[in-house]
Amino acid sequence: MTEKLLRDVEYNYKMINERIAQAAEKSGRRREDITFLAATKTVDAEVINHAISLGLDHIGENRVQELLSKYEAYDLEHCSLQFIGHLQTNKVRQIVDKVDLIQSVDSFKLAKEISAQSLKRDRTTDILVEVNIGREENKSGVFEENLEELLCQISELPAISVKGLMTIPPICDNKHKISNYFYNMHKLFLDISQKKLDNISMTILSMGMSADYYEAILEGANMVRVGSALFGARNYT
């Protein structure tokens, strides 16, 4: 961990917060209305904790094994830990008592396993339901037309609580096109909110990453997941 890396994180953290504040104001909201979650895949715990010392209070891991390997080192006294990647049902038991929110629930089978493992631990697990807003065949997430049915099924399960929706739209260089995906997702979020489904709370709309969090906030996101813009390019070696 070099001094330059730490200085870069400090600078990036400041710049991201300023852009979040600008986007929030432009969308008619306040900076504190937007949750800045740092996506911490491949980032050392020491670097993550340095960001937490700057004021970062939400982090998210994509991989179960990586989360477990770093779990004891996180400064969780000052930060909320979430799971934001694709989650296999056979891995639920390993993290269900370690995270505050699971962002990527895309099937009743997965929700049912989260419910069962949460019951065993006498706790309620908060989740977001993932929507495949771009209808990509190789991407996880429920299609828009199946969302309400899935939410109603999950609402019947004990020890699990839906707090909102999340999405990862298709990779796109066209700002207008990406904004349109976010607009459609926000509209879906509002439509579900207005239905006032039993045991379903639409309080979190998680969308937008390093390349497009500004546009996501403009279109209604209240949580963004930023990784490389904060910590630098991923190192997969």
C-alpha positions as CSV (number, residue, x, y, z in Angstrom):
1,M,0.0,0.0,0.0
2,T,1.8,3.1,-1.2
3,E,1.4,6.7,-0.1
4,K,0.5,7.6,-3.7
5,L,-2.4,5.1,-3.8
6,L,-3.8,6.5,-0.5
7,R,-3.5,10.1,-1.8
8,D,-5.3,9.0,-5.0
9,V,-8.1,7.5,-3.0
10,E,-8.4,10.7,-1.0
11,Y,-8.6,12.8,-4.1
12,N,-11.0,10.5,-5.9
13,Y,-13.3,10.3,-2.9
14,K,-13.5,14.0,-2.7
15,M,-14.2,14.4,-6.5
16,I,-16.9,11.6,-6.5
17,N,-18.7,13.2,-3.5
18,E,-18.6,16.6,-5.3
19,R,-20.1,15.0,-8.5
20,I,-22.7,13.2,-6.4
21,A,-23.7,16.4,-4.8
22,Q,-23.9,18.2,-8.1
23,A,-26.1,15.5,-9.6
24,A,-28.3,15.4,-6.5
25,E,-28.8,19.1,-6.6
26,K,-29.6,19.0,-10.4
27,S,-32.2,16.3,-9.7
28,G,-33.9,18.3,-6.9
29,R,-32.4,16.4,-4.0
30,R,-29.6,16.8,-1.4
31,R,-26.2,15.1,-1.2
32,E,-27.4,13.2,1.9
33,D,-30.2,11.7,-0.1
34,I,-27.7,9.6,-2.1
35,T,-25.8,6.7,-0.7
36,F,-22.3,6.3,-2.0
37,L,-21.4,2.6,-1.9
38,A,-17.8,1.6,-2.8
39,A,-17.5,-1.5,-4.8
40,T,-14.4,-3.2,-3.3
41,K,-13.7,-6.2,-5.6
42,T,-9.9,-6.9,-5.6
43,V,-9.2,-3.9,-3.2
44,D,-7.1,-4.7,-0.1
45,A,-8.8,-4.2,3.2
46,E,-6.2,-1.6,4.3
47,V,-7.2,0.6,1.3
48,I,-10.9,0.1,2.0
49,N,-10.4,1.0,5.6
50,H,-8.5,4.2,4.5
51,A,-11.5,5.2,2.5
52,I,-13.8,4.5,5.5
53,S,-11.6,6.8,7.6
54,L,-12.4,9.5,5.0
55,G,-16.1,9.1,5.6
56,L,-17.1,6.3,3.3
57,D,-19.9,4.4,5.1
58,H,-21.1,1.7,2.6
59,I,-19.0,-1.0,0.9
60,G,-20.0,-3.9,-1.3
61,E,-18.3,-7.1,-2.3
62,N,-19.0,-9.1,-5.5
63,R,-17.6,-12.5,-4.5
64,V,-18.3,-14.6,-1.5
65,Q,-14.8,-16.0,-1.0
66,E,-13.2,-12.5,-1.3
67,L,-15.7,-11.1,1.3
68,L,-14.9,-14.0,3.7
69,S,-11.2,-13.5,3.3
70,K,-11.4,-9.8,4.1
71,Y,-14.2,-9.9,6.6
72,E,-12.2,-9.8,9.8
73,A,-10.1,-6.9,8.5
74,Y,-13.0,-4.5,7.5
75,D,-13.7,-1.5,9.7
76,L,-17.3,-2.5,10.1
77,E,-17.7,-0.4,13.2
78,H,-17.9,2.6,10.8
79,C,-19.3,1.0,7.7
80,S,-22.1,-1.1,6.3
81,L,-21.1,-4.2,4.4
82,Q,-23.3,-5.4,1.5
83,F,-23.2,-8.1,-1.1
84,I,-23.6,-6.8,-4.6
85,G,-22.6,-9.6,-6.9
86,H,-24.3,-12.7,-8.3
87,L,-25.1,-15.0,-5.4
88,Q,-25.4,-18.8,-5.7
89,T,-27.9,-20.4,-3.4
90,N,-25.2,-22.8,-2.0
91,K,-23.2,-19.7,-0.8
92,V,-26.0,-17.9,1.0
93,R,-25.3,-19.6,4.3
94,Q,-21.7,-18.3,4.3
95,I,-22.6,-14.6,4.2
96,V,-26.2,-14.2,5.4
97,D,-25.1,-13.2,8.9
98,K,-22.3,-11.0,7.7
99,V,-23.9,-8.5,5.4
100,D,-26.5,-5.7,6.0
101,L,-28.1,-6.0,2.5
102,I,-28.0,-8.5,-0.4
103,Q,-28.4,-6.4,-3.6
104,S,-28.7,-9.1,-6.3
105,V,-31.7,-11.3,-5.6
106,D,-33.1,-12.4,-9.0
107,S,-35.2,-15.5,-8.3
108,F,-37.6,-17.0,-5.9
109,K,-35.2,-19.9,-5.3
110,L,-32.5,-17.6,-4.1
111,A,-34.9,-15.6,-1.9
112,K,-36.2,-18.8,-0.4
113,E,-32.7,-19.9,0.6
114,I,-32.0,-16.5,2.1
115,S,-35.2,-16.8,4.1
116,A,-34.3,-20.3,5.3
117,Q,-30.8,-19.4,6.3
118,S,-32.0,-16.2,8.0
119,L,-34.6,-18.2,10.0
120,K,-31.8,-20.5,11.2
121,R,-30.0,-17.5,12.6
122,D,-33.1,-15.7,14.0
123,R,-32.6,-12.6,11.8
124,T,-34.3,-10.8,9.0
125,T,-32.2,-10.2,5.9
126,D,-32.7,-7.0,3.8
127,I,-32.5,-7.5,0.0
128,L,-32.9,-5.7,-3.3
129,V,-34.4,-7.4,-6.3
130,E,-32.3,-7.2,-9.4
131,V,-34.0,-6.2,-12.6
132,N,-32.6,-7.0,-16.0
133,I,-33.6,-3.6,-17.5
134,G,-31.7,-4.2,-20.7
135,R,-33.2,-7.7,-21.3
136,E,-29.7,-9.2,-21.8
137,E,-29.7,-12.9,-22.0
138,N,-26.3,-13.4,-20.5
139,K,-27.1,-11.2,-17.5
140,S,-28.9,-12.0,-14.2
141,G,-32.0,-10.2,-13.1
142,V,-35.7,-10.6,-13.5
143,F,-37.4,-9.1,-16.5
144,E,-39.7,-6.1,-16.0
145,E,-42.9,-8.0,-16.7
146,N,-42.1,-10.7,-14.1
147,L,-41.0,-8.3,-11.3
148,E,-44.4,-7.9,-9.6
149,E,-45.0,-11.6,-9.4
150,L,-41.6,-12.3,-8.0
151,L,-42.0,-9.5,-5.4
152,C,-45.4,-11.0,-4.3
153,Q,-43.8,-14.4,-3.9
154,I,-40.9,-13.1,-1.9
155,S,-43.3,-11.0,0.3
156,E,-44.8,-14.3,1.6
157,L,-41.4,-15.5,2.9
158,P,-40.4,-15.0,6.6
159,A,-37.1,-13.5,7.7
160,I,-36.5,-11.6,4.4
161,S,-37.4,-8.0,3.6
162,V,-37.4,-6.3,0.2
163,K,-36.0,-2.8,0.5
164,G,-36.0,-1.8,-3.2
165,L,-34.5,-2.6,-6.6
166,M,-31.2,-2.7,-8.3
167,T,-30.0,-2.9,-11.9
168,I,-26.9,-3.0,-14.1
169,P,-27.9,-1.7,-17.6
170,P,-26.0,-2.8,-20.8
171,I,-22.5,-1.3,-21.3
172,C,-23.1,1.7,-23.5
173,D,-21.0,4.7,-24.6
174,N,-24.1,6.7,-25.5
175,K,-25.1,8.9,-22.6
176,H,-28.6,9.4,-23.9
177,K,-29.1,5.7,-24.2
178,I,-27.8,4.9,-20.8
179,S,-30.0,7.6,-19.3
180,N,-33.0,6.1,-20.9
181,Y,-32.3,2.7,-19.2
182,F,-32.1,4.6,-15.9
183,Y,-35.2,6.5,-16.6
184,N,-37.1,3.3,-17.4
185,M,-35.8,1.7,-14.2
186,H,-36.9,4.7,-12.1
187,K,-40.3,4.6,-13.7
188,L,-40.6,0.9,-12.8
189,F,-39.5,1.7,-9.2
190,L,-42.2,4.3,-8.9
191,D,-44.8,2.1,-10.4
192,I,-44.1,-0.7,-7.9
193,S,-44.0,1.9,-5.0
194,Q,-47.4,3.1,-5.9
195,K,-48.9,-0.4,-5.8
196,K,-48.1,-0.5,-2.0
197,L,-47.5,-4.3,-2.0
198,D,-47.7,-6.0,1.4
199,N,-44.3,-6.4,3.1
200,I,-42.5,-4.7,0.2
201,S,-40.6,-1.4,0.8
202,M,-39.4,0.6,-2.1
203,T,-36.8,2.8,-0.4
204,I,-33.7,2.0,-2.3
205,L,-33.0,2.3,-6.0
206,S,-29.4,1.1,-6.6
207,M,-28.1,1.9,-10.1
208,G,-25.1,3.6,-11.6
209,M,-21.4,2.7,-11.4
210,S,-18.1,4.4,-12.0
211,A,-18.8,5.4,-15.6
212,D,-22.4,6.5,-15.2
213,Y,-23.3,7.2,-11.6
214,Y,-23.9,10.9,-12.4
215,E,-26.5,10.0,-15.1
216,A,-28.1,7.4,-12.7
217,I,-28.6,10.0,-10.0
218,L,-30.1,12.5,-12.5
219,E,-32.7,9.8,-13.4
220,G,-33.6,8.9,-9.8
221,A,-31.0,6.6,-8.2
222,N,-30.5,7.0,-4.5
223,M,-27.6,4.5,-4.2
224,V,-24.6,4.3,-6.6
225,R,-21.9,1.6,-6.6
226,V,-18.6,3.1,-7.5
227,G,-15.4,1.1,-7.6
228,S,-12.6,1.9,-10.2
229,A,-13.4,5.7,-10.0
230,L,-12.5,5.5,-6.4
231,F,-9.8,2.9,-6.1
232,G,-8.3,2.9,-9.6
233,A,-8.3,0.3,-12.3
234,R,-8.9,-3.3,-11.1
235,N,-5.9,-5.5,-10.7
236,Y,-6.9,-9.1,-11.6
237,T,-3.4,-10.6,-11.5
